[in-house]
Amino acid sequence: MIMINFRNILALTLLVCATFAFVAPAFAGGFAIVVNTANSTSAEDVNSEIRNLYLKKQTAWSNGIDAVPLAREADSPEHEAFLAGILEMSQGDLDGHWASEKSKTGATGPREVGSKSILLRQIGRKEGAFGVVSEADAASLPEGVKILKTF
């Protein structure tokens, strides 16, 4: 029989705290917008440019390269952070935007890429491509891909 006393509670509390001290950093941290290394955008307001490119209000980067926005899965942490931190929209607002664009111009949302490795491969191959990854994933990018912005 286990006796519950102050020492046991204190030991259990310290164990839980120590566990979270090592686990939390893996979930903490930010995200990064990554682009092809050939993209040398000179936009003064990068957030605004990314927002306009992703929403297809603008079709080329400020340097003239045709934009290729790539989306992450709607329930992924990367997509949720991108919605809040860059687009400043809810998922409902984004869905409404694409429904409106589809009826007005026939435009659809960016291609959804679930796999980080496929996303990075696509960005490395396409000069104007961009997408979002976690900062941890951005720490080891393949050749042809660089960080444009962290958030």
C-alpha positions, -999 to +999 in steps of 0.1 A: +000+000+000+013+034-009+012+060+018+003+095+006+022+120+026+039+153+020+072+138+008+055+116-018+035+145-031+065+167-032+086+141-050+058+135-075+054+173-081+092+176-087+091+147-111+063+162-132+079+196-132+113+181-143+095+161-171+078+193-184+111+212-183+125+188-209+093+183-229+079+218-231+107+233-253+099+207-280+064+223-282+074+258-275+089+281-300+078+296-332+074+290-368+091+301-400+081+311-435+105+293-458+112+302-495+135+291-523+170+305-520+166+322-553+139+344-538+155+377-527+123+396-520+127+432-511+093+439-496+093+464-468+063+447-452+070+410-455+039+400-436+017+420-459+034+405-490+030+370-477-006+376-468-014+390-503+004+362-521-012+335-500-047+350-505-039+355-542-045+392-541-010+395-556+005+369-579+042+377-579+068+386-552+081+422-551+111+410-570+089+398-599+091+360-593+057+343-597+045+332-563+037+296-554+020+295-520+018+261-504-006+254-475-003+230-446-031+208-434-059+228-418-055+211-384-017+214-382+000+236-357+019+253-386-014+262-404-030+275-372+000+296-364+001+310-399-036+319-397-032+338-365+003+352-369+005+361-407-030+360-422-046+374-390-078+353-398-098+325-384-103+293-404-139+304-410-127+337-425-102+319-447-128+294-459-152+324-466-124+341-486-118+311-508-156+306-513-159+342-524-128+340-547-141+308-563-174+324-572-159+357-584-127+346-602-126+308-601-095+310-578-089+283-553-067+281-522-031+271-523-022+234-527-022+217-493+009+198-485+007+176-454+043+163-453+071+186-442+096+168-465+074+172-496+068+209-487+105+216-485+112+196-517+086+217-536+100+249-522+135+239-532+124+231-568+101+262-574+117+296-573+086+315-560+073+288-536+068+294-499+053+277-469+054+274-432+073+250-409+081+249-372+113+266-361+127+232-351+121+220-387+137+252-401+169+245-381+179+218-407+166+230-441+176+212-473+197+228-501+176+253-520+155+265-491+160+294-467+141+311-439+124+344-450+108+352-416+102+337-382+071+344-361 
